[in-house]
Amino acid sequence: MNLKKAEHPFRFMTLMSLTQPTGIKVRDLPELLNQLKAVPGSVIYYHTHHFLKQHQYLSPEPPNDFAYWVTNVLREESLGEQLASIDTVRFSSIRAIREKLVAVIQDYLALARTTRTASEGDELYLMKSISFIFPTAYEAGDISDFLMCVRKVSILSLYHHIFEARLRLEKGVNDFSAWLEGELGEKELAQAIAGLDPYSQTLEALRNRIRGFVERRLQDAAQEAARAS
């Protein structure tokens, strides 16, 4: 079975993340709205994604902190439901997520007669995520190599290539799909991986889904080679 070799092999990266307080706290919806417009993207990213890394082996759907605080502290259940229902997988950048959060809260405030204020100690303290990216020992030159690496790399490596590359680096697509299609011409495989909803399953489940796609592609390639011979 002849597999196409990439001109530029895929180097798997991993990450170390630090959480840093911003010193900002919000007490009500107007303050939350103003801060969402102004804070760095790393704050938006932290409060919509930190659950994924902290609960890697649990079954999401992961909550976002804004929806949780609005619902459970401010008791604005209707707005909380709207924030919780934002389909994060539809967005290809943190900027787009920010704009959606802002729009939902603005629309709510435009119709609200009164808003509640959090009690002392129940304010939302804004945090930001700082990531440090490191190369791993794993490199793939073709689909077979890629499968071997996906089986062995840590879930933090998967997290970086699936979530951080697409959103924080604003690539619009995960690193795996971009490489498989751009380097190997594997459009169908790339689209299958890009079509996965990474927010509705654990990272280990995501690894298994990706493995399954690649294994089936290799099986198809082997069958094609056998028929050709």
HELIX and SHEET records of a PDB file:
HELIX    1   1 LEU A   29  ALA A   38  1                                  10    
HELIX    2   2 GLY A   41  GLN A   54  1                                  14    
HELIX    3   3 ASP A   65  ASN A   72  1                                   8    
HELIX    4   4 GLU A   77  ALA A   84  1                                   8    
HELIX    5   5 THR A   88  ARG A   90  5                                   3    
HELIX    6   6 ILE A   94  LEU A  111  1                                  18    
HELIX    7   7 ILE A  143  LYS A  152  1                                  10    
HELIX    8   8 ILE A  155  TYR A  159  1                                   5    
HELIX    9   9 HIS A  160  GLU A  164  3                                   5    
HELIX   10  10 ALA A  165  LEU A  167  1                                   3    
HELIX   11  11 ASP A  175  LEU A  184  1                                  10    
HELIX   12  12 LYS A  187  ALA A  194  1                                   8    
HELIX   13  13 PRO A  198  SER A  200  5                                   3    
HELIX   14  14 LEU A  203  ALA A  228  1                                  26    
SHEET    1   A 2 PHE A  10  VAL A  26  0                                        
SHEET    2   A 2 LEU A 124  ALA A 140 -1                                        
END                                                                             
